[in-house]
Amino acid sequence: MYVNLDDQADRIAERARSQADVYLSYSAEVKDAYLALPPEAQICACIAVDHDDISAEYGARSPQAALMREVYAAAAVAAACIGVAVPRLAQEAVSVTNESLHASADDMFDDSFDGGGIFNLGRGYDGAYGPDIACSAKKSTSNPDILTERQMRGPEWDEPKSMEVDSILNKLMAAEKVAADDPRIKGMVPVDTMWTGRRKRNADGSIDKYKARCVLRGDIHIKKYDVSRNDTASPVARNTSLMAVEAIACLRGQDQLQSDFTGAYLQGVQKKSEQVLARPPPDFREVDERGVEILWLMLSPLYGQADAGAIWNRTLNDFLVAPEPAGLGFERNVNDPCIYTRTKPGVGRVTYTLYVDDARLYNDPAPSARELAGRVQSRLKERFEIKFGETNPKEDNFLGANRVYFLGANRVSHGPHATTIRCDTCQRLGNCVGFQNFLPKGVILRWPP
């Protein structure tokens, strides 16, 4: 990893000077301390300051800030390999605030400082380098947009809850209402369900919609139905596999199409032995005319069910690998069970990647390959409830990361601070694809051959 360190000493000093008047006398000291650091520690300090800027602009939980933390971690490992220790950048570190500047070690654990950052001019972990340039510390907090059942009591949740129940009972036909004394469920123990919710936001941070999810109490399900860990195991695509597929798509000039399965777990096909009896969530419990409790006999796995992920993965996998016309005729990758490919001489390659219920379809630009990808898309629509995005979008969101594509450019750039991403093997990656670029000023990443 290479970071342009030109003029960074002045930038660091200016940052210390701009934080608060109390640091005016430390500006020169900070600059001298920075210049005395080994180059590896200087790189980490620059990345830490860039992380602070990005957190202030996009938020500490944004994909941009998360990527910056990954870059800092990589730089810290590189420094440690040659014996240079640097302070840890907290996973949820945020930009410095005036209130947190004056928090003592005891005060920072008070609720009033929850979510705040600490700007530290103490010594490093080994005490060898003098003052730390920018060290953020933060009290760990949960995601405020993920809500528990107790937090979902306002009128804004009435419609999302009703839509979720309607989807389970009517749209996806995932459950059947049965009386508690129905002979079909004799010997089955009902498992409670509960609500969990999420506020989904737009790119500008405004609330897009409220999403309610009815989930099974998995802790009760495991105990009452004797579900083993082997029954619950379900694979997801590795990050390295996803990046490899993206790189191949770039080199081959492939089309890309994102998709999302609606209520994926509810579309799983379970065996008779995997069937569960569920008690409806609060506010949707009822009795029949005899006063007997009405329960849900699950025809498909419910979110929270211990083996729901495994059942869903098995269902989709069986359809993908089954020969046509029963399935799609894909071949499952032996090294990553969530990567599927279909290659035909004279047709080209079609690749399908799966991460639980988020998937991407890649196909060569040849007309025959595009026709095959179109058939795959049609068959998936026939078999599952699935939403497809736009083919080759300029911007999209995948696994919580906002991604921007720069097609046909000679380099990947972000604003006035140019960033180059290239492959040392082919030297062409930057010429045939644009990657999402949330890297700091002057950073150049070079992947090893």
Phi, psi and omega in degrees: 000133180240132176235129179290113184263006180297133176063012181285334180297316178295323179295318179296316180296319179295323177298315179296322182291329184275349184292312181191159181299334183296343183262005182302319183285349182261358185302309180295322180296319179296317180297315179297321180295321178297313181295335180279348181288152171298154181305324181295322177288326176298319177301314180297320180296318179296318179295322179297320178292320176298321177298321179297318179295315182293321178297322180292325184274317186253343184106147184292337181262008180288156176301327180297313180293323178298319178294323178297323178294325177293319178297318179297318180298319179296319179293323179294322178294317179299321178292319181295331182295338178247018173087016179258118180264135178234156179296151178282135174270117185303144184300324181250031183299144182234172181292154184290139176239155182298324181296318185284343180299329186253013180281134176279173180299329178279320184295328188295344178267003175283151182299332181294339179257009181300124181090000181270166180246160179239125175265119190246130173246029177278195182269161179291177183299324180264355177070015188265340191254000184087204186297143170287144184281309179209106182238118181260139174229144185210143174286134183292133178228161178270166179292120183289348181268353175260119191244149177269174181300323181292336181270000184250049185251358181281165180296338180293346181263354182298311181292314177302322179293316180297321179295323180293315179295319178298322179295319181292314187275325189245307186292310182262352180050045184272349181213153178237133178286130178222150176283152184296340180259015179295130183297339180293337183251017179299128180089351179271135182265125179291140179248131181295151171245166180210171181257144166222148186220166180211138171269115178268133187246156174279175182298332181274003178093351178287156182285125178273308180197167175255131181242119178257143180228125175272120185236151177277147175287094184298328180296323178285321181300316181299319183286316186282333184248008174052057180268125181270168179294329177297329180284340186259351185292131179215130184278158169226157182294140177286151177299320180296324178293316179298319179293324178295318178296320178298317181296317178297320178298323179294313184293329181267357181065038186283152170285152180229138181219123181266147179217159181218126180278127180284120180053055189306312184299327180289348179262003178289145179259112184260158176279165180301323182288346182263359183292143185234146173259122186243147173265128183305157182289164177307145181080355179231018177272143184211169176232159178274187184294344178269355183085013179273136183297139176263127180243172177251121170270109188287124176267346177219159179297149178251147177305138184096337177298133190303323183255016183296318181296319180294320180293317179296315180298320179295320181297310181292319180300316180301322180287322183291320186268346180295140179297153175294147005271356182293325181226210184249351175074025177282159174252128182278134181292133184286338181266335177220108186291358179250015174244125182237140179226153173220117184234132177228135176301132180082351180252313182116194185245139172235129182238142180231122178249143185229130173229089185062264181243004176258129184221158177224139180248126180242139176215148176299156183285355179297145181304322180294322178291321178294325177294319178296317178297324177295323177294319178299315180299316181295317181294322177296321178295323180292324187270326186232161167279109188216145178246130178255144177271200180273142177287131180051057180289153176287329178221145174205178179230124181224123180056040176083002181250129174281130184234140180236133181252133176245099186269136175078007181274154178280343179205158177266125185227158179222104180062212183283347183261102186288140175230132180250130175237120183215164177257125181294342183281310187255342180061013186243351189300320179292342181270345186242359180204155170248133176258155174300132188239098175240029183275158184285172181304128172079003183280133174236121178261132176234116178283140179291151179292000000 
